C-alpha cells in the first residue's frame, strides 16, 4: 500500500530526507490555510459535478525463479519508461496506475484491459533482469532480511517517510498478529510495510452526495474484504485471511508505545461522516502530525476559483501520508473533483478477480448510498469498524453485523451468507450507474462462485501450502508461490484453480 498510498502528489519533488523544525511549523500553517480554502472550493456551485469515473492503482512484487524477491524496481522501471508505472516503497515493489474511465458502459473491462497491458510490459522487461511480477497481497517467500532499511527504494521520498515515522514513533515498530502461527515481530524500519501490496480503487463522487457514498463505502468494505482475502501468510506464519490489514496498520503506527490518546494513521475512521468531504481533511490535519513537510511554491491561487481550483499541494501531500481504509481525495485536475479511494482490497489473484472485487464494492456502496441514511446510521460505527477486522481475520466465516430493514435494528450474519444476500443490491447499484448488464453479470458471478465454494485467494493459498507440506517439500512457501504464479498467468479466476 505504498506509492499511491504513501504520496498522492507524485508531482511534488522531494529531494531531501530530513526537515527542520521551521519547515514543520510553516507546513502546518499552510495546512490550516488550505483547509479553509478547500471548504470554499467544495461549496462553490458546480464544483466537482460530472459523470462518475473509476480508476485504480495496483501494487506488485518482483520475484525470481526461486520465488524470492528481486530488488531491481528502479532498473526495470527505467527500462520500461511508461509514466503509468511507478516505484514503490521497497526495491522489489512496483505500482501500475490505470487511467480513469467512465463508470457507465464497460468500465471494468476497460480498466482490466489497461492493467493487463501494463503487467505484460513489466513481465517482458522484468524477464530480461531475471524477474517476474507477482500480484499477491503478501509475498509468502519473504524473510526478515528482505524487510530491512537497506531494502527501501533509493529515493529521497521513501527515506523521508521512514525518517518521519521514526521521528514520531521514537522507538521500534512492534507487529503482533494472532493466527495459527502467532507473529511477534519488532522492527526499526518502515520497510516491513513494503510486504503489503494492494489494489486501490478510486470513485469520483459529486460533493452533494459525498457523505452518503463515503459512509456507504465504509459499511460495504467488510463484506467485500471477506470474499477478497489473498494474504494468509507472512514470514512463514499462517495468520489472517487478509493479514495485510493488521500488518499495514501496525507497520505505520507512529504512536509511541503505551496508552494511546490519538488515533492511528490507519483506521476506518471515528464515526459516520455527517458533514462534507472537507471534514475528513480537517480531521487528518487535526489528528496527525506531518511526515513530509515539503513546502510548495507560493500558490497564486490562494482563494477558491471556479475556473482554476487551487492546487493545495501541502494538503494533498499530507493527506497522502494518512492511510484510512477509505480515503478522501481532492484533485484540482479537470476542473477539480472529489474521489473516494477504496484502499482495503488486496492485489491479485488475477485481473478478473480484482475487477470483480471492485465491481462488488462499488455496486454495493452505490446501492447503500441510495437508501435512507438512517438505515446506515442504525449500525453503530464501532460495529462497522469491528466488521472490517473480523472480515480480514476470518474471511467468509466472519460473523458480521449488518443493518436490518427494521428501524434502528441490526442483525449478525455469516459473511458468506451476507455476500449472497447483498449481491442483488450490488447488481442494482451498478445497473443504476449505467454499467452494462453483461459486465455486471460476468463479474458478480465471480463473487457468487467464490462465496459459495469458499475458494478465495487466501483459501487457495492455505490449501496449496498444506499440500506442499504434506509432500515434504523443502520450501513449501516457494512451491505454493510457484503454483500461484502459474495459475495466475492463465487469467482464470481463483475459484476455478485446482490444488495440486
Beta strands, then each sheet from edge to edge (+ up, - down):
strand 1: 53-63
strand 2: 85-87
strand 3: 93-102
strand 4: 132-134
strand 5: 173-177
strand 6: 183-187
strand 7: 199-205
strand 8: 233-234
strand 9: 237-238
strand 10: 326-331
strand 11: 337-342
strand 12: 399-403
strand 13: 410-414
sheet 1: 2+ 3- 1+ 4-
sheet 2: 2+ 3- 1+ 7- 11+ 10-
sheet 3: 5+ 6-
sheet 4: 8+ 9-
sheet 5: 12+ 13-
end
